[in-house]
């Protein structure tokens, strides 16, 4: 398989879960390989940063959504986690 196929799979996983180790495990790529690609390939580095940011935003949105649902259910203790 080509690097492109592996790198695309890795970036898709990183968008879902913004944890490099988890994305590596799911795609069978070592962390060393990913960080070498990041150093050697400017396009991959940019895509990596964007995928990581997208993943972080996704996780934050999911967390906020869950907190808002708890507030709607009158579980107001959850408000303490909004700060």
N, C-alpha and C positions, 0 to 999 in steps of 0.2 A: 504494500500500500504506500501511497505517496504521503509526504508530510502534509500536503494540503487536506487530504481526507481526515487524517488524525487531528490536525489543528482545527478544522471546522467542527468536528465532533467535540473536541475539548472546549471550544468557545461556546458551543450550544449548552453544554453541561454547566459551564461557569455562569451563564446567564440564569440558569435555573437555581443553582446553589453557589453563591459567591465564595466558595472555599476551594482554594487551589488544590489541596490534597484530595478532596472528595471528587472534584472534576477529573483529576489524574487517575484515581482509582477506577472511576466509571469508564474511562476511555483506555485504560491500560498504558498510559504514558507516564514516565517518571517526572517528578518535579524538576530534576536537573535538566531534562530535555526541554520542558516548557520554558524555564528561565533562560536556557541557551537560545531557544528560538526568539525569546523576547529581546535578548541582547543583539542577536545577529540580524533580525528581520524587523525593520521599522514598521512595515504594514501589520505584521502579527502583533507587535508591541502596542500599536494603536488599537487594534481590534481587541486585544487582551484587556486594555484599560477600559474600553467601552463596554465590553461584556461584563467585566467586574462591576462597573458602575451600574449597569442595567440590573445585574443580580442583586446588588445591595439595595437598589431602589425597589425591586420586586419584594424582597424580604421585608423592607420597611413598610411598604404598602400593605402587605399581608398582616403584619403585626398591628398596624394601626386599625385595620379592618376588624381584627379580632377584638381589640380593646373597645372599639366603638360598639360592637355587638354586645359585649359584656355590660357596657354602660346602658344600652337600651334595655337590657334584661335586669336593670336596677342593681347590678353587682358593682356598686360604686367604689369598692376597694381598688378596682382596676384603674381608677382615675389617678392613683398615686404613681402609676407607671408612665403617664403621659409626659412628664417633665423632661 
